[in-house]
Amino acid sequence: MLFHSDLILNAFIIFLPLIFYRPFYKRKNPFFLYVLFLVPLLITMTFPVKIFDSVLDLRGIPLVIGSLYGGLYTTLLLFGSLLAYRQALGGIDLFHYAIALIPTAVLLLIAFKTFDGASAKKRMLLVFGMCFFLRVTVVNIYALLEGNPSFFMASFVPSLPIILVQCVMAVMLVFMIETIRAQHRMQEEIIQAEKMKVVSEIAASVAHEVRNPLTSVRGFIQLLSDPSLGDRKRQEFSAITLEELDRAESIISDYLSLAKPQIEKLEPIVLEEALAKASQILSSYANLQNVEIAADLTSSATVYGSKSKFRQAIINIGKNAIEAMPGGGKLSLAFTVNEQARTVTVTIADTGIGMSEQQINRLGAPYYSTKEKGTGLGTMVIFSVIRGMNGRIDVRSKEGAGTTYYIMLPLAQRA
């Protein structure tokens, strides 16, 4: 029973460094690795396991593995501690024991570079060979120095199975250490990939949002080049072009402020004016796509939010609707007021290709788009803006029969 308890204790102590190696594996401090492997080294020397007229002394495992992972300074500290503690335990000629350790120490110094550049499998083989070499050389050289040449056949050969068990335990420890290192490397790669994904999402989102006002600017510049255009219309289109350029600048400023968020300016939004302006901005793009815009803005309502972001959301919906009608069609904008519930419902409908129920359910998710080259970030911005205004969006669609957006918003409180 005592044998079993000592064996379990030794096995537990040998794998003790794994508990602390996991959170601190990145530390390259030789002293840290020295302390990490010194504890099992001393404990296994204190409580060796006697089995089959031999001693299962596992001190070689932390000595070899700690030296190979720690480098020169860790090796010197571990060998020095081994000699000092062995002297303290007594019953041995320290000088002969130190000479017996020299071949292993030299081989470890030679193996450092090979071990650092080796794969996990090669490291396990190196540790197996090193542990076997340690036990073979130390025991037999010491016996020869002590004047006992018959020790090899009388005691060492029968203990070979025990030595192989020690070597296998060393390989198991290295396997677990390499598994920990591989997991941490994988985690770092995943974190790096997530960072790159965030960067790409932001870049795609900026490009998507800035493209909308630039598309409008391009359309109005084409209209301004028409020599038959009247002065009044020319001034009106020039003003809209400048407004859209300002909106593009505002969008860029919003993304730049992600690193240093600013308090958003909330203000009353006259709904009919905001929708009329969005309709006017979309008109040039709609004309190019042979789409008619029908705006029913006879009612009056005021909501509360950011004017620029709300207009940006409406333009995004309108632009998506226009692109859903490649052969031309009709885009309708309207809103109805429910005074009793103190809400207003904005309706944006198209006669385009429509969407399936599965596509509707996934709207607003990053990187999901029904367009071949879409990013899905424009729709995500739409949902985010409406949620920020304490509203909600209901989308109804049928493939081949168009899509309708219902945007429910609370009315602004009367003064």
N, C-alpha and C positions, 0 to 999 in steps of 0.2 A: 504493500500500500504506500509505503514511504517512497519507493522507486517511482510509482505513478505520479505522486504529488510533486516530487522533484522534477520529473520530466515535463509535466504540465507547466510548472513554474518557469523552467528554463525556456521552453518553447514560447511562452507568453512574453518573457523578458526579451528574447531575440527579436520579436516583432514589435516591441514597444516603440522603436523610433518611428514607425509608420504613423502613430497618432500625432506626433509633433512635426513629422516631415511634410504632411499634407498642407497645413496652413503656412508653413515657412520654407517651402521647397525652393523659393526664388532666392533665398538668402545665400550669398556666396561666401559668407563669413566663415573662415576655417575654424574659429573658436566655437562657433555655434554647432557645427558638425562634430567637432571634437566632443563637446558635452553630450550631444545627442547619442553618440555611439559609446561614450565612456561608461555610461550607466549600465547598459547591458553587459559590457566587457567585465566590469567589476563584479556584478551580481552573479554571472555565470562562473566566474572564477571562485566565488565564495561558496556556491552551491552546485558543485559538479554532480552528475548522475552516474552512479556505479551500476553497470549492466554487463552481464556475461563476463565477469572477471576483467572488465575493462572500464574505462572512464569516458563518459560522453561529455567531453569538455568543449563547450561551444564558444569559447573565447575567441577562436579564430574567425568566426563569422563577423562580429562587429569590428574586429581589428582589420580584416581585409576589405570589407565593404566600406567602412568609414574612411579608410585610407584612399581607396580608389575614387570615391565621390568627393572627398575633402581636399585632396592634393597634398603637397609636400609638408606644409606646416601641420596639418591635421595628422599626417602619418607620424611625424616626429613626436608630437604630443601623445598620440595613442601608444606608440612603442615605449616611450619614456614612462608613461603611467603603468603600462603592463609590467615593466621591469621593477618599478618601485613597489607596486602592490604585491608582486610575486615574492619579493624580498620580505615584505611585511608578513606574508603568510608563512614564510619559513620552510625548512625542509628541502632546500634546493641550493645548488651551487650557482649563484647569480652570474658569475663570470662565464661558466660553461653554457648557461641558458642564453646569455646575450650572444655568444658566438653562434649558437644554434639558430638564433633568429636572423642573423645577418643575411643568409641567402634569400630569405623571404622578403626582407626589407629592400634589398637590391633589386629583386625582380619586380617588386611593386613600383619602385622608382622608374624602372624601364617601361613598365606597362601603362604609366599615366597617360601619355599621348595617345596610345592605341585605344585605351578605354574611353577617353573623351570623345573620340571621333567614331566610336563603334555604335552599331545598332543595338537594340534591346537584346536580341538573340545572342549576338557576339559578346555582349556584356555578361550575360548569364553564363556563357561558356568560359569566359575569362575568370569569373568569380569561382566557378566550379573547379577549374584547374588550379587556381591560386590557393584555394582552401585545401585542396588535396595535397598540393606541394608543401604548404605550411605544416600540415600534420605529419607528413612523411619525413621531411627534413628535420624539423625541430626534435621530434621524439628520437629519431635514430642517431642524429649527430650528438645529441645530449648523452645518449646511452654509450656511444663510442668514446666520448670524452670522459665519461665516468668509468670506463674500463669494463663495459658489459657488451662485447660484440655479439654475443648469442641472443641479445634481446630481439633482434629482427625476426628470427624464426620462432622464438619461444613465445613472444607476446604480441609483436606488431602484426604479423600476418593474420592471426585469428581475429584481430580487432578491425580488419579492413571493412567488414559490413557496417560497423559503427561509424567509421570515417566517411563512408559513402553516404550514410544518413545525414551526417553533418553537412556534407557538400550539397546534398539535395535541399536541405533547409536553407542554406545560403542562396541557392538558385531561386527558391520560392520568395525569399525576401527581396532579391533584386527584381524579380518579376513584378511584385507588388509596387515597388518603388517606381519602376518604369511605367507601370499602369497609371500611377498617380501623375507622373510627369506628362504622360500622353493626354490624360484627361484635362489637365490644366492648360496644355498647349491648345487642345481643342476648344476649351472655353475661351481662351484669348482670341482664337481665330473667329469664333462665333461673335464675340463682342466687337471685334474689328469689322466683321461683315455687317453687323447691325449698324455700326457707325457709318459705314459707307452707304448702307441702304437709306439711312436718315438723310445723309448729304444728297444722295441722288433724288430722294423724294422732294426735298426742299428745292433743289435745282429745277426739277420737272415742274413743281408747283409754281415757282417764280416765272418760268418760261410760259406756262399755260396762262397765268393771270395777266402777264404783261402783253401777251399776244392779242388778247381781246381788244384793249384800247388801240393797240397799234393797227389791228385790222380795220377798226373804224376810221382811224386817221388816214389809212391808205385809201379807203373808199371815198372819203370826203375830199382828199387831195385830187383824186381822179375826177370827181365832180367839179372841183374848182377849175380844172383845166379846160372845161367846156366854155368856149368863147361866147355862147349864147346865154350864159347864166347871168341873171340880173344882179345889180349891185347889192340889193337887199338880201338875196339868197347867198351871195358870196360872203357878205359880212356874217350872216347866220352860220354858214358852214365853217368859216374861219374860227368863229367863237367856239363852236363845238369841237373843232380839231384841237384847239388850245386846251379845252377842258379835258379832253381825253388824254392828251400828253401829261397834264397835271395829274390825272388819275393814275397813269402808269408810274409816275414819280412817287405818288402816294403809296401804291402797292409795293414798290421797291423799298420804301421807307418802313412799311409795316414789317417786311421780312427782316430788314436790318435791325429792327427793334426787338426781334426775338431774343437776342442776347441781353437786351436791357429793356424789358417790357415797360410800356408807358400806360398811364391811365387813359382808357378809351373815352373819347368825347361822345356822349349820348345827347341827343336833341330830338325835338319833335320833327316828324317827317310828314309832310303833306303828301298823301298817297297818290292823288291824281297827278300832281306835279312830278313826283319821282318816276311814276310809270310812263308819263308822257315823255320825259327826258330819255328814259331807257329805250322807249319805242323809237324815238328820233335817232338815237345812236345806232340802233340795230337796223335802221331803214336802209343804209347804204349796203350793208352786208346782205340784207334780204333781197334787195334789187339785183345784186349780182347772182343770187341763187334762184331768181324768179319766184320769190315768195312774197305774198301779200300780207301786210300787217294790218289787222283790224283791232283798234283800241276803243273800248267802250268805257270812257272815264267820266261819265256824267255825274256820278255820285261824289260825295265829299267825305274824307275820313283822314284822321291823323293818328299815326302810330309813333312809338318811341324807339330810337336806336341810333345807329351810325348811318348817316346819309350815304356816304361813299361806299360802305360795305353792303348796304341794302341794295343800292343800285348795281353794285358789282354782282350780287347774287342774282338779281333779275336778269341782267345782261347775260350771265352764264347760262341760265335756263333758256333764255331766248335764243342764244347762239346754238345751244345743243338742239333745240327744236328746229331751227332752220337747217342745221346739218342733217337732221333726220328726215328731211324732205328733199332728197337729191334731184327729184324731177319737178320741183316746184310744189307749191301748196299754199296753205293759209295759216297764219299764226294769229291767235286771238288773245288779247289781254283785257281783263275786266276785273272788277271787284264788287262785292256786295257787303253791306253793313248790317250787323245784327245788334241793334241798340240794346235789346233786352239782355243779351249775353255779354255785351260790351266787347264784341270781337268783329274783325273784318276778315273776309276770305278773298284772297287774290287768286284769280283763275288764269292760268296760262296754258293754252291748248294748241296742239298742232295736228295736222292731217298726215303725219309722216308714217314711217314703217312700224312704229309701235314697239312694244317690248313684251316678253313673256313674264309670267308671275315670278319665275326664278330670278330673272334679271332685275325686276322691281325690288325684290327682297334684298338684293345685294347692293343697291344704289347707296352711295355715301361711303362705301368702304374704300380705303386707300388702294390705289392701283387697280381698281375694278372699273372698267369702262366698256360700254357697248360699241364704242368706235374702235376700228382696227388699230389706229395709232394714238388712241386716247390714253391718258394716265389715270383718270378717275378722280384726280385731285380737285378739279373744278367743281364736280358734284359734291365732294366732301366739304369744300368751302361753302357751298350753298347751304347745306344742312347745318354747318357750324354757325353761320351768320344768323339763320332763322332761329336756331336754338338760343343764341345769344340775345335775341329779342323776345325771349319767352314764347316763341311760336312753335308751330310744328308743320310738317309737310306731309301731305297725303298724295301719293302718285297712283293714278289709275291709267291703265293702258291695255291695249289688245293688239296683238301682232297684225299688221296690215291696216289697222283702224286708228292710228294716232295715239298720242299720249296727252294726258291732262295733269297739270300740277295744281294742287289746291294748297295754298299757303294760308294757314290760320294764324292771325296775330291779334294780340289784345289792343284795343283802342287806347290812345293816350287819355289820361284823366283830364277832365275839364278843369280849367283854372278856377 
